[in-house]
Amino acid sequence: MSTLLVTDELDLLHRLVDLDQHHKIIELGCGAAELSRKLLARFPASEIVALEVDERQHAKNLLKPLQRLQFIEAGAQSIPLPSGAFDLALMLKSLHHVPSQQLVQALSEVHRVLKPGGLLYVSEPVFAGALNEVMRLFHDEELVRAAALRAMQTAVSMGDWEQLSETLFDVPVHYRDFADFETRMIGVTYANHRLDAATLQKVQERFAPHMSAGGAHFVRPMRVNLLRRLDEFV
């Protein structure tokens, strides 16, 4: 059976969550908040609070304000917002960026700020695929991704959450050339990838076989877990 190919994750999100009914949304580890911005364009009744721990990215976000989108510089492990405020929480490739020793606290905080029955949408990259083999030369996330998945599974087993679904899908990824890859994947603000010349050469050599006249094409395998907050008093 072929894996689902997703070019716009907002379509997958709306397939799993009725966004016409979930208006109060928090995005944790929002990056440039691209999905939140698209969501507000398509679902104008929504209101989103987007948290980002990287101060440089947060500063960039503030330069592009949008009605009904509030930016806060904070991490999922310490959310400076009241309890029971949101219908839906989004974590898009961000759970594994939470320090491993704070994953339990982060999931507890997300649980706290959701209304009883509120939903948590966690989209995480799977540690597999050709792009992953390039990335792991300088940014090996095998352990942190496994820790994030275990933390979710443990939270479900402890009765804090009910897992409604798990969806595997692929996302197409394109780079014009190695310089484009270097800018987007090595020269990022949220990680310190200062590669020495030997490592950079190895990365370029592993990237090169994927180049064609139209650039380099990859698919990134992904997993979405949709969880529902269970009320501790039930």
N, C-alpha and C positions, 0 to 999 in steps of 0.2 A: 504494500500500500504506500503510495507516494505521500511525502510530508507536505503539509499545508504551506504554500508560499504566500507570504504577507508583504505587500509593498507599502501599506499604510496601516500602522498598528492601531490607529483610531478606529478603523473598520472592525478589527478583531475585538477591541475593547467594547465597542457598541454591540457587537454580536453576543458578547458574554454578559454585558451590563446594560440595562435600559437607561441610557443617559438622559432620556426625557424625564425620568423619575428621580434621578440622583443628582441633585442640583448643587449641594454643598460639598466641594471636593478639596482635598489636600493632596498636593504632590510633594513627595519627599525625595530629595536629591534630584532636583528638577533640571540641572544643567542649564541649557539655554531655554528651557521650557517650551520646546517646539511643539510637543503634543498638546500641552495645555493651551497654547495660543490657537492651534487648529481646532481644538475642542470648543473653545469659546466662540469661534467663528461659526461653527455648525450648530451649536446648542446655546443660543443666546440667553437662556434662562439660568445657565450655570454661573456659579461664582467659585473661584479657585484661589487658594492660598498656596503659594509655591515656596518650598524651603530649599536652600542651597547652602552647604557648609563652606564651599570654596569662595573666599572673599573676592577674588578677582572676577569670577564668573558672576557672583551676586552683583558686583558693581556694574558689569555689562548689562545685566538684566534690568537694573534700575534706569538705564539709559533708553530702554524701549518699553515705557509704561503702556499698559492696556487696561481699559475699563473692565472691572470685575476680576482683575488679576492682581493679587497682592503678593509682593516678594518679601521674604524674611530670611535673614542670614542665620541659619540654625541647622542642626542635624536631627535625624530621626530619633536619636537616643535621648534628646532633651527638647521636646516640642513646647515652645512658649505660648500655648494656646489652651483654652478651656476644655474641659472634658465634655464628651458627647456633642461636639459641634459639627461633625461631618457625616455625610451619607456614604462617602466613598474616599478611599485613600489609594493613591497610585505610587508604586515604586518601580521605576523603569530603569533597569540595569544599575540600580543603586543599592540594593540590600547588601550585596557582597562588598560594597565600599565601606559599610559600617565596620568599625574595629571588632574583631571576633569576640572580644571579651564584653562588648556592649550590644551584641545582637539580641540577647534576651530582653535587655532594657528597651531597645528600640521597638521590638514587637509589642512589648507591654505599653509603651507610649502610644503607638498607633492604635492599639486596642482601646486605650483610655480616651483618645480624642474622637473616636467613632461613636456614633449612636448605637444602642443595642440593635443588632441585626445589620449594622453597617458592613460594607464590603471592602476588602483589601485585595487589590490587583497587583500581583508581583510578577514582573517580567524580567527574566534573568537569562544571560547567555549560557549555553551549554558548553562545557569544556571539550570541544571536538571541532573537527573541520579544518580545511586548508588555511583559512585566515588565522585560526587559533594557533596553528603550527608556526606561522610567521610571528605572531604576537608573543608567544611564550619565550622566544629568544631573549626578550628584554622585559617582558611583563607577564610572568607566569601566575595566573590566577586560579590554578587548580585547587589549592588549599582553601582560599577564601570563598570561592564559589561553593565548594563542598560544605564549608561551615555554615554558609547562609541557608543552604537547602536543609541541613540537619536542624538548624534553629527553627525553621518553619515547621518541619515535620514534628519536632518536639513540642512546639506550641500547640499544634493540632492534637497530639496525643495527650497533652495535659488538660485538654478540654476548654482552652481559651478560644479556640477557633474551630469552625467546621469547614473542611475543604469541599467546595462545591464542584470544582473541576480542575483538571490539569490538561493543558493544551501544548503540544509540541508543534513548532512551526519553523520555517526558514525565512530569513530576511536577505534579499539580494543586496550586495555591497559592491560599489564600483569606485575605483580610483583611476584618475587620468594617467598617472605615472607614479614612480616611486616618490618623487618630490611631493605629490599630493598626499600619498600615504604618510610620509614623514611629517608633514604639517598637521594632518588630522589625528594621527595616532601616536606620534612620538612627542611633538611639541605642544602638548596639552597643558592646561593650567592646573588641573587637579592631581597631577602626578609628576614626580621629578625624574624624567627619563633623560638623563645626561649620559648618552651612550659614548663609549670610547670608540676609536676608529675601527678596531677589530670587530667589535660587536655590531656596529653599524654595517660593516661589510658583510657579515654573516646574514643579517636581516635582509640586505639588498639581494644577496645571492639566493635566498629562499623565496623572495618575492618575485624575482625575475622570470621564472618559468610560467607565471600566471599572466604575464604581459602579452598583449596582442595589439593589433593596429588600433583597436577601440579602447585600449586601456586594460586594466586588470579587473576581472570579475570574480567575486566570491559569493558564497551564501553563508550566513551566520546562523547556526542552529540555536533556537531559543526555546524557553519553557515559560509558560504562564500558569501560575497557581492562583485561583480565585478562592479567597477565604471569606467566611462570614463571621463577624464577631458574635460570640455567644455571650449572653448576659450571665454574669457570675452568680446572679441571684436566682436563676432558673434551675 
